[in-house]
Amino acid sequence: MWQLISGIFPYAILYTIPLLITALGGLFSERSGVVNIGLEGLMVMGMFSSAFTIIQLQSVVPNLALWIGLLAGMAAGMLFSLLHAFASINLSANQVISGTAINMMAGAITLFLARNITGSGNIRIQRGFTPNEVPVLSDIPILGKLFFTNAYVTTLVILLILVLSSFVLYKTPFGLRLRACGENPQAAEAAGINVRRMRYIGVLISGAFAALGGAVIIVTYSGEFNGSAAGLGFLALAALIFGQWRPFGVLGATFFFGFASTVANVSQVIPELKVIPPVILQTFPYVVTLIALIMFSKSSQAPRAAGEPFDSGKR
């Protein structure tokens, strides 16, 4: 049993990390009062931008190409999220429809560009990050074997972002203002907070983080852009609700989904799991997602003004 768990854990963490950073992006957006269901499209935009940047630079600056690719993906996600921010904040458009448009546009635009670049619609990078042992931490009994023996550097970076995000949201004036805009924007404006600006910042952070989630997939276990994020953006939204819009709650939810997805993917090579029909394990993460959403729907602690357009009294 220990060998089974220790064998699955590194892959579970690998699948969890893109979900985690994408859900954190949704957290910043919704805490500011803007619902962003366009996370899937922003992930796709990050995947395309990072893959394209890396293949252009990998022969020129091989040691920096992957990092520049991650930054390029984040920049592209921020720029693309401006469409959602403008529609939702300036035009007071329906945020669900705007997010749906983002998903549709991202897939179409990136596939069109990829087909014109490669002819096939796929962009494959030469190499990505490789997993390594984390010095000192890998020597910790039990936990070191599970979490730090085959760790990617991107995992450590995103866990650091998680800690910083929690600190920023709950321990800084910026976080207080952002949360106020998602709870009671009228009161926030009366207190002198520029609600529109704070919501723009929340959506831009959301775009950067979701695109980073897509870029991490490219530089770790995928290595190829094919025009799809396989529904991970929607799963990140479910994890955001399951985690009750709190950073460490989101961590727990995304790890659960990552672990369930890993078990489903490796079930046919593990003797103990072969007796379970594959279709049951493959649908398990999504069934649990639906059950979790039903269970938490009545006790939801979503920002009260999330999804509501804000019409400033200032002209």
C-alpha positions as CSV (number, residue, x, y, z in Angstrom):
1,M,0.0,0.0,0.0
2,W,2.8,2.4,0.8
3,Q,4.5,1.8,-2.5
4,L,1.1,2.4,-4.2
5,I,0.6,5.7,-2.4
6,S,4.2,6.9,-2.8
7,G,4.0,6.1,-6.5
8,I,0.8,8.0,-7.1
9,F,1.6,11.1,-5.0
10,P,4.2,12.8,-7.3
11,Y,1.8,12.5,-10.3
12,A,-1.1,13.8,-8.1
13,I,0.9,16.8,-7.2
14,L,1.8,17.3,-10.9
15,Y,-1.8,17.4,-11.9
16,T,-2.8,19.5,-8.9
17,I,-0.4,22.4,-9.5
18,P,-2.0,23.8,-12.8
19,L,-5.4,23.4,-11.2
20,L,-4.3,25.3,-8.1
21,I,-2.8,28.3,-9.8
22,T,-5.8,28.6,-12.1
23,A,-8.3,28.4,-9.2
24,L,-6.3,31.0,-7.4
25,G,-6.7,33.2,-10.5
26,G,-10.5,32.7,-10.3
27,L,-10.3,33.5,-6.6
28,F,-8.8,37.0,-7.1
29,S,-11.3,37.8,-9.8
30,E,-14.3,36.7,-7.8
31,R,-13.1,38.3,-4.6
32,S,-13.1,41.6,-6.6
33,G,-16.7,40.9,-7.7
34,V,-16.2,39.6,-11.2
35,V,-17.1,36.1,-12.0
36,N,-14.6,34.6,-14.5
37,I,-15.7,31.4,-16.1
38,G,-13.2,32.1,-18.9
39,L,-10.4,30.3,-17.0
40,E,-10.4,27.5,-19.5
41,G,-9.8,29.9,-22.4
42,L,-7.1,31.8,-20.5
43,M,-5.4,28.5,-19.8
44,V,-5.4,27.7,-23.5
45,M,-4.0,31.2,-24.3
46,G,-1.2,30.6,-21.8
47,M,-0.4,27.2,-23.3
48,F,-0.2,28.6,-26.8
49,S,1.8,31.7,-25.9
50,S,4.3,29.8,-23.8
51,A,4.8,27.0,-26.3
52,F,5.3,29.4,-29.2
53,T,7.8,31.5,-27.2
54,I,9.7,28.5,-26.1
55,I,10.2,27.0,-29.5
56,Q,11.4,30.4,-30.8
57,L,14.0,30.8,-28.0
58,Q,15.0,27.3,-27.0
59,S,17.9,27.2,-29.5
60,V,18.9,30.7,-28.7
61,V,18.8,30.9,-24.8
62,P,18.1,27.2,-23.8
63,N,18.6,27.9,-20.1
64,L,16.1,30.8,-20.0
65,A,13.6,29.8,-22.7
66,L,11.2,27.9,-20.3
67,W,11.1,30.8,-17.8
68,I,10.6,33.4,-20.5
69,G,7.9,31.1,-21.9
70,L,6.1,31.1,-18.6
71,L,6.3,34.9,-18.4
72,A,5.1,35.2,-22.0
73,G,2.1,33.0,-21.2
74,M,1.2,35.2,-18.2
75,A,1.5,38.4,-20.2
76,A,-0.8,36.9,-22.9
77,G,-3.3,35.9,-20.3
78,M,-3.4,39.3,-18.8
79,L,-3.9,41.0,-22.2
80,F,-6.7,38.6,-23.2
81,S,-8.4,39.0,-19.8
82,L,-8.7,42.7,-20.6
83,L,-11.6,41.8,-22.9
84,H,-13.5,40.2,-20.1
85,A,-12.6,43.1,-17.7
86,F,-13.8,45.7,-20.2
87,A,-17.0,43.9,-21.0
88,S,-17.8,43.1,-17.4
89,I,-16.7,46.4,-15.7
90,N,-17.1,49.1,-18.3
91,L,-20.0,47.8,-20.3
92,S,-21.8,46.0,-17.4
93,A,-22.2,42.9,-19.6
94,N,-23.4,39.6,-18.3
95,Q,-20.2,38.1,-16.8
96,V,-21.1,34.5,-17.6
97,I,-21.7,35.3,-21.3
98,S,-18.5,37.3,-21.4
99,G,-16.5,34.4,-19.9
100,T,-18.1,32.0,-22.3
101,A,-17.0,34.2,-25.2
102,I,-13.5,34.2,-23.8
103,N,-13.4,30.4,-23.9
104,M,-14.7,30.2,-27.4
105,M,-12.4,32.9,-28.8
106,A,-9.3,31.6,-27.1
107,G,-9.7,28.1,-28.6
108,A,-10.4,29.5,-32.1
109,I,-7.7,32.1,-32.2
110,T,-4.9,29.9,-30.9
111,L,-5.8,26.9,-33.1
112,F,-5.9,29.3,-36.1
113,L,-2.5,30.7,-35.3
114,A,-1.0,27.3,-34.5
115,R,-2.2,25.8,-37.8
116,N,-0.6,28.7,-39.7
117,I,2.6,28.3,-37.8
118,T,3.0,24.5,-37.9
119,G,0.4,23.3,-40.3
120,S,-0.9,20.8,-37.9
121,G,-2.3,22.9,-35.1
122,N,0.1,21.4,-32.6
123,I,3.2,23.1,-31.1
124,R,5.7,20.8,-29.4
125,I,8.6,22.1,-27.3
126,Q,12.0,20.3,-27.4
127,R,12.2,19.8,-23.6
128,G,10.6,21.0,-20.4
129,F,11.5,21.1,-16.7
130,T,12.7,17.8,-15.2
131,P,11.8,16.7,-11.6
132,N,14.5,16.7,-9.0
133,E,14.9,16.1,-5.3
134,V,14.6,19.1,-3.1
135,P,17.6,19.4,-0.8
136,V,16.9,19.0,2.9
137,L,13.2,18.7,2.4
138,S,13.5,15.4,0.6
139,D,15.1,13.9,3.7
140,I,12.0,14.5,5.9
141,P,10.5,11.1,7.0
142,I,7.4,10.1,5.0
143,L,6.6,13.6,3.8
144,G,9.9,14.0,2.0
145,K,9.4,10.9,0.0
146,L,5.8,11.9,-0.9
147,F,6.3,15.5,-1.8
148,F,9.9,16.4,-2.4
149,T,11.7,13.5,-4.2
150,N,10.3,14.1,-7.7
151,A,9.4,17.8,-7.5
152,Y,9.3,20.3,-10.3
153,V,10.6,23.8,-9.7
154,T,7.3,25.1,-10.9
155,T,5.6,23.3,-8.0
156,L,7.7,25.2,-5.5
157,V,7.1,28.5,-7.3
158,I,3.3,28.1,-7.3
159,L,3.2,27.0,-3.6
160,L,5.1,30.2,-2.8
161,I,2.5,32.1,-4.9
162,L,-0.2,30.4,-2.8
163,V,1.3,31.5,0.5
164,L,1.9,35.1,-0.8
165,S,-1.7,35.2,-2.1
166,S,-3.1,34.2,1.3
167,F,-0.9,36.9,2.9
168,V,-1.9,39.6,0.4
169,L,-5.6,38.8,0.6
170,Y,-5.9,38.7,4.4
171,K,-3.0,40.7,5.8
172,T,-2.6,43.7,3.5
173,P,-4.6,46.9,2.8
174,F,-4.8,45.8,-0.9
175,G,-6.4,42.5,0.0
176,L,-8.9,44.3,2.3
177,R,-9.9,46.7,-0.5
178,L,-10.2,43.8,-3.1
179,R,-12.4,41.8,-0.8
180,A,-14.5,44.8,0.0
181,C,-15.2,45.4,-3.7
182,G,-16.5,41.8,-3.9
183,E,-18.6,42.0,-0.8
184,N,-20.1,45.6,-0.9
185,P,-18.8,47.7,-3.7
186,Q,-21.1,50.7,-2.8
187,A,-19.6,50.8,0.7
188,A,-16.1,50.4,-0.7
189,E,-16.7,53.4,-3.0
190,A,-18.0,55.4,-0.1
191,A,-14.8,54.7,1.7
192,G,-12.8,56.1,-1.2
193,I,-11.8,52.9,-3.0
194,N,-11.8,52.9,-6.8
195,V,-14.0,49.8,-7.3
196,R,-13.5,49.7,-11.1
197,R,-9.7,49.8,-10.8
198,M,-9.7,47.1,-8.1
199,R,-11.9,44.9,-10.2
200,Y,-9.6,45.4,-13.2
201,I,-6.6,44.3,-11.1
202,G,-8.5,41.3,-9.9
203,V,-9.3,40.2,-13.4
204,L,-5.8,40.8,-14.7
205,I,-4.4,38.7,-11.9
206,S,-6.9,36.1,-12.8
207,G,-5.7,36.1,-16.4
208,A,-2.0,35.9,-15.4
209,F,-2.6,33.0,-13.0
210,A,-4.9,31.0,-15.3
211,A,-2.5,31.4,-18.2
212,L,0.4,30.4,-15.9
213,G,-1.6,27.2,-15.2
214,G,-1.7,26.4,-18.9
215,A,1.9,27.2,-19.4
216,V,2.9,24.9,-16.5
217,I,1.2,22.1,-18.3
218,I,3.3,22.7,-21.3
219,V,6.7,22.8,-19.4
220,T,6.0,19.8,-17.2
221,Y,3.9,16.8,-18.3
222,S,2.5,17.8,-21.7
223,G,5.2,19.4,-23.8
224,E,2.7,20.1,-26.6
225,F,0.0,22.6,-27.3
226,N,-3.0,21.0,-29.0
227,G,-5.7,23.7,-28.6
228,S,-7.3,22.3,-25.5
229,A,-6.9,22.4,-21.7
230,A,-9.1,19.3,-21.3
231,G,-11.7,21.0,-19.1
232,L,-9.2,21.9,-16.3
233,G,-10.4,25.5,-16.3
234,F,-13.9,24.3,-15.4
235,L,-12.5,21.9,-12.8
236,A,-10.6,24.8,-11.3
237,L,-13.9,26.7,-11.0
238,A,-15.4,23.8,-9.2
239,A,-12.4,23.6,-6.9
240,L,-12.8,27.3,-6.1
241,I,-16.4,26.7,-5.0
242,F,-15.5,23.5,-3.2
243,G,-12.7,25.4,-1.4
244,Q,-15.1,28.2,-0.3
245,W,-13.1,31.0,-2.0
246,R,-10.2,30.6,0.4
247,P,-6.6,30.0,-0.7
248,F,-5.9,27.0,1.4
249,G,-9.4,25.6,0.9
250,V,-8.7,25.8,-2.8
251,L,-5.4,23.9,-2.2
252,G,-7.3,21.1,-0.5
253,A,-9.9,20.9,-3.2
254,T,-7.5,21.0,-6.1
255,F,-5.3,18.3,-4.5
256,F,-8.4,16.1,-4.1
257,F,-9.3,16.5,-7.7
258,G,-5.7,16.0,-8.8
259,F,-5.4,12.8,-6.8
260,A,-8.7,11.5,-8.1
261,S,-7.6,12.3,-11.7
262,T,-4.3,10.6,-11.2
263,V,-5.9,7.4,-9.8
264,A,-8.2,7.3,-12.9
265,N,-5.3,7.8,-15.3
266,V,-3.0,5.1,-13.8
267,S,-5.8,2.6,-12.8
268,Q,-5.0,0.1,-15.5
269,V,-1.4,-0.3,-14.6
270,I,-2.0,-0.9,-10.9
271,P,-3.1,-4.4,-10.0
272,E,-5.2,-3.3,-7.0
273,L,-7.3,-1.0,-9.2
274,K,-7.7,-3.2,-12.3
275,V,-10.8,-4.9,-10.7
276,I,-12.6,-1.5,-10.9
277,P,-14.2,-0.7,-14.3
278,P,-12.1,2.1,-15.9
279,V,-15.2,4.2,-16.7
280,I,-16.0,4.4,-13.0
281,L,-12.6,5.8,-12.1
282,Q,-12.5,8.1,-15.1
283,T,-15.8,9.7,-14.2
284,F,-15.2,9.7,-10.4
285,P,-13.6,13.2,-10.2
286,Y,-16.5,14.8,-12.1
287,V,-19.2,12.9,-10.2
288,V,-17.5,14.0,-6.9
289,T,-17.4,17.5,-8.2
290,L,-21.2,17.6,-8.8
291,I,-21.8,16.0,-5.4
292,A,-19.5,18.6,-3.7
293,L,-21.3,21.5,-5.5
294,I,-24.7,20.2,-4.4
295,M,-23.5,19.8,-0.8
296,F,-21.9,23.2,-0.5
297,S,-24.5,25.2,-2.5
298,K,-26.5,26.2,0.6
299,S,-23.5,27.0,2.8
300,S,-21.6,28.8,0.0
301,Q,-19.5,31.7,1.2
302,A,-19.1,33.3,-2.2
303,P,-18.5,37.1,-2.3
304,R,-21.9,38.6,-2.1
305,A,-21.4,41.0,-5.0
306,A,-19.7,38.5,-7.3
307,G,-21.4,38.7,-10.7
308,E,-23.2,41.9,-10.1
309,P,-22.3,44.9,-12.3
310,F,-21.2,48.0,-10.5
311,D,-22.4,51.4,-11.6
312,S,-20.3,54.1,-10.0
313,G,-22.1,57.2,-8.8
314,K,-19.1,59.2,-9.9
315,R,-19.3,60.7,-13.4
